[in-house]
Amino acid sequence: MKITLPSLPPRNPFATAARRRRAGVHRPGTGAVRQQARRELRRDLDSLRPPSP
């Protein structure tokens, strides 16, 4: 006796592709934000330093 299972509906190819990529929040990671903050701080400190003679 053979057992037959009902076939599943086809999967959405775009949904699986999006899940494989890093789909999610559209903002920079924590490392990028921290690096940008360090650059801004360095720029501000350099502007406060008096010019060398």
VONU-836615 format. One record per residue: residue in three letters; x, y, z of N, C-alpha, C, CB in turn. Coordinates in steps of 0.05 Angstrom, whole numbers, m for minus. Glycine has a CB too. Layout:
% residues N
{Ala; {X; Y; Z}; {X; Y; Z}; {X; Y; Z}; {X; Y; Z}};
...
This chain:
% residues 53
{Met; {17; m23; 0}; {0; 0; 0}; {18; 25; 0}; {m19; 0; 24}};
{Lys; {12; 43; m18}; {28; 68; m21}; {14; 90; m6}; {32; 75; m50}};
{Ile; {30; 106; 7}; {19; 130; 21}; {27; 154; 4}; {31; 132; 50}};
{Thr; {7; 169; m3}; {12; 194; m19}; {6; 218; m1}; {m4; 194; m45}};
{Leu; {24; 237; m2}; {20; 262; 13}; {12; 283; m6}; {46; 270; 28}};
{Pro; {m5; 301; 3}; {m13; 323; m15}; {12; 341; m20}; {m36; 340; m2}};
{Ser; {14; 351; m45}; {37; 367; m52}; {34; 395; m39}; {40; 370; m83}};
{Leu; {56; 406; m31}; {56; 433; m19}; {55; 454; m41}; {82; 437; m1}};
{Pro; {44; 477; m35}; {44; 499; m55}; {73; 508; m59}; {26; 523; m45}};
{Pro; {79; 518; m83}; {107; 527; m88}; {115; 550; m70}; {110; 535; m118}};
{Arg; {140; 550; m63}; {150; 571; m45}; {157; 596; m61}; {175; 562; m30}};
{Asn; {156; 619; m48}; {162; 644; m60}; {193; 647; m62}; {150; 668; m44}};
{Pro; {204; 647; m86}; {233; 649; m89}; {245; 675; m79}; {241; 645; m118}};
{Phe; {230; 696; m79}; {240; 722; m69}; {242; 722; m39}; {222; 745; m79}};
{Ala; {224; 709; m26}; {225; 708; 4}; {249; 693; 13}; {199; 695; 15}};
{Thr; {256; 670; 1}; {279; 655; 10}; {305; 670; 3}; {279; 627; m3}};
{Ala; {305; 684; m19}; {329; 699; m26}; {334; 722; m6}; {327; 711; m55}};
{Ala; {312; 734; 2}; {315; 756; 21}; {324; 746; 49}; {288; 771; 24}};
{Arg; {316; 723; 56}; {324; 712; 82}; {353; 704; 82}; {306; 688; 90}};
{Arg; {363; 695; 59}; {391; 688; 58}; {409; 712; 59}; {397; 672; 32}};
{Arg; {401; 733; 47}; {416; 758; 50}; {411; 769; 78}; {408; 779; 28}};
{Arg; {425; 790; 84}; {421; 801; 111}; {397; 820; 111}; {447; 816; 120}};
{Ala; {374; 809; 107}; {350; 826; 107}; {344; 835; 135}; {326; 810; 94}};
{Gly; {335; 859; 138}; {329; 869; 165}; {330; 899; 166}; {348; 857; 185}};
{Val; {341; 909; 187}; {341; 938; 192}; {359; 951; 172}; {351; 943; 221}};
{His; {350; 974; 161}; {365; 989; 142}; {379; 1012; 155}; {347; 999; 119}};
{Arg; {400; 1006; 170}; {416; 1026; 184}; {444; 1014; 187}; {404; 1035; 211}};
{Pro; {464; 1031; 191}; {491; 1021; 194}; {494; 1005; 220}; {511; 1045; 194}};
{Gly; {513; 987; 219}; {518; 971; 243}; {530; 987; 265}; {535; 947; 236}};
{Thr; {533; 974; 289}; {544; 988; 312}; {573; 996; 308}; {541; 971; 337}};
{Gly; {588; 980; 293}; {616; 987; 289}; {618; 1012; 271}; {630; 964; 276}};
{Ala; {602; 1014; 251}; {603; 1037; 233}; {595; 1062; 248}; {585; 1033; 209}};
{Val; {575; 1061; 265}; {566; 1084; 280}; {588; 1093; 300}; {540; 1077; 296}};
{Arg; {600; 1073; 313}; {622; 1080; 332}; {646; 1092; 317}; {631; 1055; 347}};
{Gln; {652; 1082; 294}; {675; 1093; 278}; {669; 1122; 270}; {681; 1075; 254}};
{Gln; {644; 1127; 261}; {637; 1154; 253}; {638; 1173; 277}; {609; 1154; 241}};
{Ala; {630; 1164; 300}; {631; 1181; 324}; {660; 1187; 331}; {617; 1167; 348}};
{Arg; {678; 1168; 329}; {706; 1173; 334}; {717; 1193; 315}; {722; 1147; 333}};
{Arg; {709; 1191; 289}; {719; 1210; 269}; {710; 1239; 276}; {710; 1203; 241}};
{Glu; {684; 1241; 283}; {673; 1268; 290}; {687; 1279; 315}; {643; 1266; 295}};
{Leu; {692; 1262; 335}; {706; 1272; 359}; {734; 1281; 352}; {707; 1249; 380}};
{Arg; {749; 1266; 335}; {776; 1273; 327}; {775; 1300; 312}; {789; 1251; 310}};
{Arg; {755; 1303; 294}; {753; 1328; 279}; {748; 1352; 298}; {731; 1326; 258}};
{Asp; {731; 1348; 317}; {725; 1370; 336}; {750; 1376; 353}; {702; 1362; 355}};
{Leu; {765; 1356; 362}; {789; 1361; 378}; {810; 1375; 362}; {799; 1335; 390}};
{Asp; {813; 1367; 337}; {833; 1380; 320}; {826; 1409; 314}; {836; 1365; 293}};
{Ser; {800; 1416; 313}; {792; 1444; 308}; {797; 1461; 333}; {763; 1445; 300}};
{Leu; {798; 1449; 357}; {803; 1464; 381}; {832; 1469; 386}; {791; 1450; 405}};
{Arg; {849; 1452; 375}; {878; 1454; 379}; {889; 1479; 364}; {892; 1429; 368}};
{Pro; {906; 1494; 378}; {917; 1518; 365}; {936; 1510; 342}; {932; 1537; 385}};
{Pro; {937; 1526; 321}; {955; 1519; 299}; {984; 1519; 308}; {951; 1539; 276}};
{Ser; {999; 1501; 297}; {1028; 1499; 304}; {1043; 1522; 290}; {1040; 1471; 297}};
{Pro; {1064; 1533; 303}; {1079; 1555; 291}; {1096; 1547; 267}; {1097; 1568; 311}};
